[in-house]
Amino acid sequence: MSSIPASAPRRITLRDRLRYRFDTSMARGPSALIGWLGIATALLVLLFGIVALLGSLGPTNNPVHALYNALLHVIDPGTIAGDDTASASFIGLQLVLTFGGIIIFSAFIGVLATSVDERLQELRKGRSLVLEHDHTLILGWADTIFTVLSELAIANESERDPSIVILAERDKVEMEDAIRDKVPDLRGTRVVCRTGSSIDLHDLAMVNPHGARAIIVLSPEEEEPDASVIKTILALTRGPGRREEPYHIVAEIEDAQNLEAARLVAGDEAVLIDKSETIARIIVQTARQSGAASVYTELLDFDGDEVYFHADPSLEGMTYADALLAYENCAIIGIHGANGSSGLNPSPDTVLPPGASIIAIAEDDSHLQAAERSGARPDASVIVGANGQTPAPAHSLILGINARTPMVIRELDEYVEAGSSVLVVADRPIDRETLLAKIGPLRHLTVDVRQAPTTERQALEALDLARFDHAIVMCYADDLDPQRADARTLVTLLHLRDIAEKTGMRCPVVSEMLDDRNRELAQVTKVDDVIVSDQVISLLLSQISENRHLAGVFTELFEADGSEVYLRDAEGYVEAGTTTSFATFVAAAAQRGETAIGYRHADPADAPGAPADGVRVNPRKSSELTVRAGDRLIVLAED
């Protein structure tokens, strides 16, 4: 078999080398093409200027004027109209020059315009570097972002030139349009949007996380959101070139099973919020007492009164009971030690140590800085002693089921007395043993289950609602989309309201909603409280992003261990029918080891200036209150 001779290597010529260099330069993009066209334009002007000078064809022998005249013919074809008095040779030369200019210079303008347009498109994509410093950085996009932006805008009102930077895998213009539509008033806060992935180190560097004072990681709306949150935290804390000082990261975790992995990645640099457990705790506390949701909302949002830390050396050495009456328009609720530990509602005889800060409720941190001393003095003659009533077993009804239901039952078990029970009713079959396995050991509660359509009137009436102390309506979040799930909940609430009006039954009802827009619709059902899951978490993220120490405060407020919010009969503290200052209620609560933080009027019409729900958090100590039947004192207490 004959072999095929290998072809000899091709000899590389100078033309090949020049062409290769030209192709390489053109690969750099429009800038290279603009450069080549600019060089071609300059060479054209130079060539025809020299020809005109050497041939003495032009109106002048001045080299500068000759080159300038050639440039005018290249960039402006209309210039040739002024050559009608020149020689035929000069006109012919300039005509050729003008045609060449039309081809080369027009291409130059076209490429330049295209390059500018491409640059504008790049800016529209949101890929430029962010030069903000001391900003709040939000990583990810979800419907909760609008609540977060609204709250941060309120919190930033006292700041100078505040800014928020958002990095999400969405179009920059779409994000900006959505923000303008949902949050029209940003109160002077600038919002900068960038398109990119928070787990991509290059995209992350684009939004300057090293200069951010706080970073909020939102749980994305995808199949495994916790995996994305953990990878984002990993990119921040373990990425190359990270800053030396710790980050202040706040992130939400959907599944409690992923908390340990998230903590391993985050270390001490992140506050992790267990979304499901937090919502379950708030639902339980709200279900046990009407009005608690309004109190928590007041403390969590920035529009009203919030929780702050404040160092006041003048309070050092005072007992906690005496310090409670110190401020006229701020309510002290705890002590933050110099070692970083926080404690709500300490013993009344606790002495405030040197270097400690107080934890207080105030309208703004500036109000706390300039807080006026209270001149109101308690009236000890109208204070009523504790009656020492023994709590009775509670019977709870849960309508609907989702992944948070076992947590709600487990949390409810921490508050009720022995002999209490809970009945879970849902549209679909519930395996009682499987549910009990998810709940875990219970100390006080017995659990029963029943399958019944929770949106049908006949099925609800058959439950004998009057025998329950309270009802919780859980949304079918695991089976339906948010709007359909909330629609089911609304139908159930409408039936419950109608049954209560026709039978005179008084069973407090708390409902869980998924979309904040449906909360207003729920008000027509006169439900006692509505918990919007995502909104509560958004408020919590916003608060902790401003002050990481608040994580410990809210954890204690929501947990069964420690001090929680209670709304108790005001007649149990001050004699019925008495008109006295709020300072008297503060002193009465302190005698029982409690901290009074507000008041709820049973009939807001009897209290001018009171909100529609009657809940007033942090009233002035000198405020005069008349104790009427059904009024409640809002306290922090260990029950």
Steps between C-alpha positions, in 0.01 A plus 500: 500500500643832393529766764368853452780749547443758765444846358779748563422775751371818337745791499368790709526825311505858621147538371389208719662656804340839438160345443531292816588809704204685346261212579630482858447870553148483355415226749524759776162638401360835378781700661755342264280565197456863603878527532565358153237725341650799679844411364354456150332842523825664615699331219244609242519862617880490511535340155271741314639799689853414388388440138326838495813670638747325268285570195418856606136413431341672797425862578789510751851367548469502881529133620265554796233659282541226237450223758206683659337541157547128433346415842194714422446312170522167685258573785258731314406414137333841465841668510554413132232753406748777582756374246318635190764773442799267532684326219362188339790294640433614856127435464569148373744432784256624764215304340699176537589602858135569582388161364769332709392701804137396449602133512756509782363776724140376471620156607682669788178677615295182463739290706524772763119522527474122523766494771315764704174308462667179615640684800154626588370145472775385737397767748140386466610147586636626832852366475704803604697523824327645808702762686263538797641472851330440836193379313249223568548217251205275409588174325219325316148594397162399642165665563621576853754748364244779478423481872873494577559809282208687659628430850862586424388825335325600824800396709733704277310828530744633757805384299703714259483387137386142577513235229383144441659273240316198354663210315258254341464283189242733347510775241618826654225710339231251607622520860502880495149512349367256760653701785354826369160334478500325839706748706431845354637691800854401596539805728832610353662156489672417169447148365762362259414180309745264336440181302700196603523189717582530868694172486724626219812660652544737205137620521527528878808720477305731269273618788785567749404270791823602675366853547149400609393564859234227482420218258151348471474162324145434381365150455445460123176368355637170371487130579791493748532856632717410800773360276522834320509693831779280639708532182455878509624515861791274401592733214500793741687349793741261328557675169845627402574862582238526774540785747677451832224626730191278541199547276156576639282251312131429560344203319179298511493120496186316389576150637629464856701193391729732303575731792802304624664503157432872468655566843813306406542720194403830662672471837444814708461725197135423425171508687288214366122521529311172506200617298260214577573486872477879541161513326376204707598673825328825406184317391480318833561811711245694298241222514512494879419872531331736262701811415846347535555517124453878506758528777756292312439692177553828686830377640620347174427777251676837490179699457419567866684377809793261483757342731831681553810473719611807692779570749386740775756539782241688709307173546799305636441383855120526470280194539318377193164586662609862549650524151166395348354838605799709391393599148180678405469378141722188489428159652796312649462125451839350590873533561785444255817415691847627419594140407239498223235298684139619490216432738137607471287571805763427768406485867370839628780525758776447239751785520617647169879440497763743367553476125162339436249630249126496528273334247209733432202557274505844338366673191854557375854468632526879497200516736681264734816710490300808606244319714338724756471388860153410620337701775206261532475319835309174551186506711557205733150530648327366185738211430338156535691201638546183296212253534709187434249326271602154378495465118257240362568250219453648151328343202623613160366457146728507194327526161727417206844347491846572360863434589481747793209325671718256701711794620187692604379204706843447654521868595143501633595216735751734670225740615195291593424310819479124542175357363492735199409377152522599134285387208646525148246510217603499133354431157736212435554186708742539792687204640503567874807289572700671225395841634599405856838378377563841340387682813715303743437442874219706655464573873157657531310457174303214350460515123201384297451527122197510274444522126234754403465779242607810692333733248151348543257650749341170603835341581603797717171501692542130574823575689312672787725807495378626838700231681834638379696777671648620171526406134796518261441501123809368322534556124542207262843626396637155412217409262394827333657815360490807733189661349293181500618413851405845630163476321425177690598670824272798431202273434561319830523831687175626349318189621653526847395864530143425395474207742630718784251781426201266483586287804659764724809278523824667606791295368804714413622424148851549365574449133816445299526675164764471229444825308486833682253632241240255631527628858271794429245263354520294819401803708140473377482165681577678831762239578685576823847496343657424162860381473659557159790258500733669254428848632598407857828349380570808286449729799727282711774500233482880479522551876795266551685647201499832686613347831617140533442506880125513432517133397535399866218733605250363249609143562412542868172669413391216272622204706298334774800521732554852628271802482229533237226749418173456689175698491349471847185633661571861601257465794744248646756781544300815572153539650217496245365840402811680628665772292874501558830546319672226305784530756263337751461198271877482457547490877218244544656270243849539654365380836418170326835474322355621168578788264204703371554620142152600381125497533207365295164672518204264467308781327735736311214751477538562875868593453553801269811456290515122546557286186210308347606177672534680833867400545732776626865401544726725707249763619638796693538432873278798576219379268169480686317169453154403625471130578193350331377143471690309234804732498837324489842592634782394268791358698819299465484211742610144566184297515 
